[in-house]
Amino acid sequence: MVEKSHSAGFWPSLYEPFRGLGARMADWFAPASEASVGEDGYSIRMELPGVEEKDVKVSLADGVVTVRGEKQSSREEKGETWYFSEREYGSFSRSFRLPPDADAGAVKADLKDGVLTVVVGRKAASAAPAGTEIPIGRG
């Protein structure tokens, strides 16, 4: 067990609130998403407004679906006496662990109207044996 010592001084406790800030910032900038399960499989929907299909990669490895991409958008307005430019650039990555009955061979991904939909099928449920008698041994 690791124990925090009060004899470490003032400075270590000053930085305590900022631990893990990077991970919290990454979650804040990650695209909004939802995951659901239906009779036929699993569905993941992710909001990607302004992201083109060529800038998104979807992969499945070791039971984890990972969506990676990069957003590149810019807006520019000019007037007679004014100029305005706004740019957004950045990479994102989201991963989703699938249940054991997910079928890695039945995965589809579609990007339409700024929403990425990934559908993963389910493996057919194996029929459980009706019952098996187990012999009892003597000692």
SVG drawing of the C-alpha trace seen along z (x, -y; Angstrom):
<svg xmlns="http://www.w3.org/2000/svg" viewBox="-34 -49 43 95">
<polyline fill="none" stroke="black" stroke-width="0.4" points="0.0,0.0 1.3,-3.5 0.8,-6.1 1.0,-9.8 3.3,-11.5 2.4,-14.9 6.1,-15.6 6.6,-15.9 6.0,-19.7 3.6,-22.2 4.4,-21.8 3.3,-18.2 -0.2,-18.9 -0.4,-22.0 -0.3,-19.9 -2.7,-17.2 -5.9,-18.7 -4.1,-18.7 -3.3,-14.9 -5.2,-13.2 -6.1,-16.5 -4.9,-15.3 -7.2,-12.3 -10.2,-14.5 -9.4,-17.0 -9.3,-14.1 -12.7,-12.9 -14.1,-16.4 -12.9,-16.8 -13.8,-13.2 -16.8,-13.0 -20.2,-12.3 -21.2,-8.7 -23.8,-6.1 -23.6,-2.3 -26.6,0.0 -27.5,3.7 -30.3,5.2 -31.5,8.7 -29.2,8.9 -26.1,7.2 -24.3,4.2 -24.5,0.7 -22.2,-2.3 -23.1,-5.8 -20.7,-8.7 -21.3,-12.3 -18.6,-13.5 -19.9,-16.7 -17.6,-18.1 -15.4,-15.0 -15.0,-13.4 -15.1,-9.6 -11.4,-9.6 -10.4,-11.1 -12.0,-8.3 -10.5,-4.8 -12.5,-2.0 -10.7,1.1 -11.5,4.2 -8.8,6.0 -8.9,8.3 -12.6,7.5 -12.2,3.7 -13.6,1.4 -11.5,-1.7 -12.6,-4.8 -9.8,-7.2 -9.9,-10.3 -9.0,-13.9 -11.2,-16.9 -10.1,-19.7 -12.5,-22.5 -12.1,-26.2 -14.5,-29.1 -13.6,-32.4 -15.6,-35.5 -14.6,-38.8 -16.3,-42.2 -15.3,-45.6 -13.9,-46.6 -13.6,-43.3 -12.1,-39.8 -13.0,-36.7 -11.4,-33.3 -12.1,-30.3 -10.3,-26.9 -10.6,-23.6 -8.1,-20.9 -7.5,-17.9 -7.3,-14.1 -9.6,-11.9 -9.8,-8.3 -12.6,-6.3 -12.5,-2.6 -15.3,-0.3 -14.8,3.2 -17.3,5.7 -18.9,8.6 -17.6,12.2 -20.6,13.0 -19.7,10.2 -19.0,11.5 -15.7,10.0 -16.6,11.3 -19.9,9.3 -18.9,5.6 -20.3,2.7 -19.6,-1.0 -21.5,-3.9 -21.0,-7.6 -24.0,-9.7 -25.0,-13.3 -22.1,-13.6 -23.0,-10.4 -20.8,-7.3 -22.7,-4.1 -20.8,-0.9 -22.8,2.3 -21.3,5.6 -23.3,8.8 -23.7,11.4 -22.6,15.0 -25.4,17.5 -26.0,18.8 -24.7,22.4 -27.3,24.8 -26.6,26.0 -26.9,29.7 -30.2,30.8 -28.5,32.4 -25.6,34.6 -25.5,37.0 -22.3,36.9 -21.3,40.2 -20.5,40.0 -17.3,41.8 -16.5,43.5 -13.9,41.8"/>
</svg>
